[in-house]
Amino acid sequence: MFSSKVVKKMSFIFSFTLILMIAVACSDDSGAETISSGNGESVSLVAATINPKDTLLAQALQAFADEIEEQSDGEIEITVHTDGTLGNASSLYQSVISGDIDFIYSDPGWFAEHSPVFNVLSSNYLFRDQEHFESIVNSGDKLSYFEEKLVENPGLNTLMYIGGIERNILSTFPIESVEDLQGKEMRSGTGATEIEWWKALGANPTSIDLNEVYSALQTGVVEGSQNSLDSMLNNRFGEVAKYVARTQHNLTLGFVVMNNNRYESLSDEHKEAIANAAEVVQPEYIAKAFEQAERDMETLKEDFDVTFTEIDREGFIERSREQLDKLAEEYDVVDEVEDIFY
């Protein structure tokens, strides 16, 4: 017979060992929080975007998260952070690469930091119209070349596309043709592709942060800017610039990307839930983006007395396509670009 002291010691060792086994079983090398459930493993993920909560892009990300939870029967729980509460665009990009954030919405321009070929996707007039845009984005494999590049470096898996939001040229003077931009001072972001695009159109680009565009237009530092219609509304640009040339030069191609190590750590069932959610949400919110354009135009007209000018788009398209072709040659992706966009 064992003494009571021995029995107590053996009981303590058994209990401690059991606790360790449970802790190990519940841990996850990927860093995602996991909890054992009756139907499988539950995973808690974090998603983020700099876009304000009430914008279509942020709403699409939230809808994607909600649909993933539904498709996984609640086993995947996602917290979505909007309005840049987890950092600016640059820090979100770095955080998803490091795995501190699981997935984000991102413009393709950020990917050029690791793979310069993504500058191609920052050029304009990639898409002719809504039908052309949807035929590429919703095809399932048209953009596989770029998706594979992201997995290779910096290690991001493309989950879904959000886009279709059109960008136009806002200005303090009417624009009817590309010749009207000759010598004009136009606001640009810091990306080389946008700067060179303005130059190709004959304008003089000046890099200015978005939060400074209103005052720059008001004071005449710049005479125009290229923005999405909802950005023009949210930033009240119509108060200081009364013309919009509906160039539709850019239809937003946004990526929802996930840290690939985190993605690969998920079960096949959870990967399938994410894929199924993308099939539901992606076409729905791309269609909503095109529908929103007409409403935004009416709001700009009615609330800000903005005039939309009819333009000769051919000159804009020709010069933009010349830039696209040069970029395709520079990055040796002529065949890929022709296969996808032409």
C-alpha positions in Angstrom: 0.0 0.0 0.0 1.2 3.5 -0.8 1.3 6.1 2.0 -1.0 9.0 1.9 1.9 11.4 1.2 2.9 9.3 -1.9 -0.7 9.1 -3.1 -1.0 12.9 -2.8 2.3 13.4 -4.7 1.3 11.0 -7.5 -2.1 12.8 -7.7 -0.4 16.2 -8.0 2.0 14.9 -10.8 -0.9 13.4 -12.7 -2.9 16.6 -12.5 0.0 18.8 -13.5 0.8 16.5 -16.5 -2.8 16.6 -17.6 -2.9 20.4 -17.5 0.3 20.5 -19.7 -1.2 18.1 -22.2 -4.3 20.3 -22.5 -2.3 23.5 -22.9 -0.2 21.9 -25.7 -3.2 20.6 -27.4 -4.9 24.0 -27.4 -1.8 25.9 -28.6 -1.2 26.9 -32.3 2.2 27.5 -33.8 0.7 30.1 -36.2 -0.2 32.5 -33.4 -3.9 32.4 -34.1 -6.0 31.9 -30.9 -7.6 28.5 -31.0 -10.3 26.9 -28.8 -11.4 23.3 -28.8 -15.0 23.0 -29.8 -17.4 20.1 -30.2 -17.5 20.3 -34.0 -13.9 21.1 -34.6 -11.3 23.7 -33.9 -12.5 27.4 -33.4 -10.1 30.1 -34.6 -10.1 33.8 -33.8 -8.7 36.1 -36.5 -8.2 39.8 -36.8 -8.9 41.8 -40.0 -8.1 45.5 -40.6 -8.5 48.4 -43.1 -7.8 52.1 -43.0 -11.1 52.8 -44.7 -13.9 54.4 -42.6 -16.5 52.1 -41.3 -19.3 53.6 -43.4 -17.5 53.2 -46.7 -18.3 50.5 -49.2 -14.7 49.0 -48.9 -15.0 48.6 -45.2 -18.5 47.3 -45.4 -17.3 44.7 -47.9 -14.6 43.5 -45.5 -17.1 43.3 -42.6 -19.5 41.4 -44.8 -16.7 39.0 -45.8 -15.9 38.4 -42.1 -19.6 37.8 -41.3 -20.0 35.4 -44.2 -16.8 33.4 -43.2 -18.3 33.0 -39.7 -21.5 31.7 -41.2 -19.8 29.4 -43.7 -17.7 27.9 -40.8 -20.7 27.5 -38.5 -19.2 30.0 -36.2 -15.9 28.2 -35.8 -14.0 31.1 -37.4 -14.5 34.3 -35.3 -13.2 37.5 -36.9 -12.8 41.0 -35.4 -12.7 43.7 -38.0 -11.0 47.0 -37.3 -11.8 49.9 -39.6 -10.8 53.6 -39.7 -7.1 52.8 -39.4 -7.5 52.0 -35.7 -4.7 49.5 -35.9 -2.4 51.7 -38.0 -2.0 53.5 -41.3 -1.8 51.6 -44.6 2.0 51.1 -44.4 1.8 49.6 -40.8 -1.2 47.4 -41.7 0.8 46.0 -44.6 3.8 45.3 -42.4 1.6 43.8 -39.7 0.0 41.3 -42.1 3.4 40.2 -43.3 4.6 39.7 -39.8 1.4 37.9 -38.8 0.4 40.4 -36.1 -2.7 41.0 -38.2 -4.3 38.0 -40.0 -5.8 39.7 -43.0 -6.2 43.2 -44.5 -7.7 45.1 -47.4 -4.9 46.6 -49.5 -4.3 48.6 -52.7 -1.8 46.7 -55.0 0.6 49.6 -54.8 1.9 48.4 -51.5 2.9 45.0 -52.9 5.4 46.8 -55.2 7.7 47.2 -52.2 8.5 43.5 -52.4 7.5 42.7 -56.0 7.9 45.8 -58.3 5.7 44.1 -61.0 2.7 45.2 -59.0 3.3 48.7 -60.4 1.5 47.4 -63.4 -1.7 47.1 -61.4 -1.4 50.7 -60.3 -1.6 52.0 -63.9 -4.9 53.2 -65.4 -7.4 52.0 -67.9 -6.7 48.4 -67.1 -10.4 47.8 -67.5 -12.8 49.0 -70.2 -16.0 48.9 -68.2 -17.9 47.0 -65.6 -18.4 43.9 -67.7 -14.7 43.7 -68.5 -13.8 44.3 -64.8 -16.1 41.6 -63.6 -15.0 39.1 -66.3 -11.4 39.4 -65.0 -11.9 39.6 -61.2 -14.7 37.1 -60.9 -13.1 34.5 -63.2 -11.2 32.7 -60.5 -7.8 32.4 -62.3 -7.2 35.5 -64.5 -5.1 37.2 -61.8 -3.3 34.0 -60.7 0.1 35.3 -61.9 -0.1 38.2 -59.4 -1.6 35.9 -56.7 1.4 33.6 -57.0 3.8 36.5 -56.8 2.3 37.5 -53.5 2.7 34.1 -52.0 6.3 34.0 -53.1 7.1 37.4 -51.6 6.1 38.7 -49.1 4.1 35.6 -48.2 0.5 36.7 -48.6 -2.5 34.7 -49.8 -5.2 36.4 -51.8 -8.6 35.7 -50.3 -10.9 38.0 -52.2 -11.1 41.1 -54.4 -12.9 44.2 -53.5 -13.3 46.9 -56.1 -15.1 48.5 -59.0 -15.1 52.0 -57.3 -14.4 54.4 -60.1 -11.9 57.2 -59.9 -12.3 60.5 -61.8 -10.6 63.9 -62.1 -11.8 66.7 -59.9 -10.7 70.2 -60.8 -11.3 73.9 -60.5 -11.6 74.2 -64.3 -13.6 72.3 -66.9 -11.9 69.3 -68.6 -13.2 68.0 -71.9 -10.1 66.5 -73.4 -6.5 65.5 -72.3 -5.3 68.7 -73.9 -7.0 70.7 -71.2 -4.5 69.3 -68.6 -1.5 70.7 -70.4 0.7 72.6 -67.8 -1.9 72.3 -65.0 -0.8 71.8 -61.4 -2.4 68.5 -60.3 -2.3 66.7 -57.0 -0.7 63.3 -56.9 0.0 60.6 -54.4 3.6 59.6 -53.8 3.6 56.6 -56.0 5.8 56.8 -59.1 3.2 55.2 -61.3 0.7 58.0 -60.6 3.3 60.8 -60.9 4.3 59.5 -64.3 0.7 59.1 -65.4 0.0 62.8 -64.7 3.2 63.7 -66.6 2.0 61.5 -69.6 -1.2 63.5 -69.6 0.8 66.8 -69.8 0.1 67.9 -66.2 2.6 69.0 -63.5 2.1 66.6 -60.6 2.6 67.7 -57.0 2.7 65.1 -54.2 0.3 66.1 -51.4 -1.2 64.0 -48.6 -5.0 63.4 -49.0 -5.8 65.3 -45.8 -4.1 68.4 -47.3 -5.9 68.3 -50.7 -8.9 70.4 -49.6 -6.7 73.3 -48.6 -4.4 72.9 -51.6 -7.4 73.2 -54.0 -8.8 76.1 -52.0 -5.6 78.1 -52.1 -4.7 77.2 -55.7 -1.6 75.2 -54.8 -3.1 72.6 -57.1 -5.9 72.8 -59.7 -7.2 69.3 -59.5 -6.8 65.8 -58.1 -7.9 62.3 -59.1 -10.1 60.6 -56.5 -13.0 58.2 -56.1 -16.4 59.8 -56.0 -17.0 58.7 -52.4 -13.7 60.3 -51.4 -14.8 63.5 -53.0 -17.9 63.4 -50.9 -16.3 62.4 -47.6 -13.6 65.1 -47.9 -16.1 67.7 -49.2 -13.9 68.5 -52.2 -16.9 69.8 -54.1 -16.8 72.9 -51.9 -13.5 74.1 -53.4 -13.5 72.4 -56.9 -16.6 72.5 -59.0 -15.8 70.2 -62.0 -15.5 66.5 -62.3 -14.4 64.9 -65.6 -15.8 61.4 -65.6 -12.7 59.8 -67.0 -13.3 56.5 -65.1 -9.6 56.0 -65.6 -9.4 53.6 -62.6 -11.7 51.0 -61.4 -10.4 50.1 -57.9 -8.7 46.6 -57.8 -8.3 46.0 -54.1 -6.9 42.8 -52.5 -8.0 41.1 -49.3 -4.8 39.3 -48.3 -3.9 37.0 -45.4 -0.6 36.0 -43.9 0.1 32.8 -45.8 1.6 30.9 -42.9 -1.6 31.7 -40.9 -3.7 30.6 -43.9 -1.8 27.3 -44.3 -2.3 26.6 -40.6 -6.1 26.5 -41.1 -7.9 23.2 -41.6 -9.2 22.3 -45.1 -12.7 22.9 -43.9 -11.9 26.4 -42.7 -10.1 27.2 -46.0 -13.2 26.0 -47.8 -15.4 28.3 -45.7 -13.2 31.3 -46.6 -13.4 30.4 -50.3 -17.1 30.0 -50.2 -17.5 33.3 -48.4 -15.5 35.0 -51.1 -17.7 33.6 -53.8 -20.7 35.1 -52.1 -19.4 38.5 -51.0 -17.0 39.5 -53.9 -19.5 39.7 -56.8 -22.2 41.3 -54.5 -20.0 44.1 -53.4 -18.3 44.7 -56.8 -21.8 45.1 -58.2 -22.7 47.5 -55.4 -19.6 49.6 -56.2 -20.8 50.2 -59.7 -24.3 51.0 -58.5 -22.9 53.5 -55.9 -21.3 55.6 -58.6 -24.6 56.9 -59.9 -25.8 57.8 -56.4 -22.5 59.6 -55.6 -22.7 61.6 -58.8 -26.2 62.8 -57.9 -25.1 63.8 -54.4 -22.1 65.8 -55.7 -24.4 67.6 -58.2 -27.2 68.3 -55.6 -25.2 69.0 -52.5 -22.1 70.7 -53.9 -23.3 72.0 -57.3 -20.6 70.1 -59.1 -20.6 69.9 -62.9 -19.7 66.7 -64.6 -18.1 67.3 -68.0 -18.4 65.1 -71.0 -14.9 64.1 -72.1 -13.1 62.6 -75.1 -11.7 59.6 -73.3 -9.6 58.3 -76.3 -6.7 60.7 -75.5 -6.7 59.6 -71.9 -6.9 55.9 -72.8 -4.1 56.2 -75.4 -1.6 57.8 -73.1 -2.5 55.6 -70.2 -2.1 52.4 -72.3 1.3 53.7 -73.4 2.4 53.8 -69.8 0.9 50.3 -69.2 2.8 48.9 -72.1 6.1 50.4 -70.9 5.6 49.0 -67.5 4.8 45.6 -68.9 8.0 45.7 -70.9 10.0 46.9 -68.0 8.9 44.0 -65.8 8.9 41.4 -68.6 5.1 40.7 -68.3 3.9 41.7 -71.7 2.3 38.3 -72.4 0.6 38.3 -68.9 -0.7 41.8 -69.3 -2.1 41.1 -72.8 -3.7 37.8 -71.6 -5.4 39.5 -68.6 -6.3 43.0 -69.7 -6.4 43.1 -73.5 
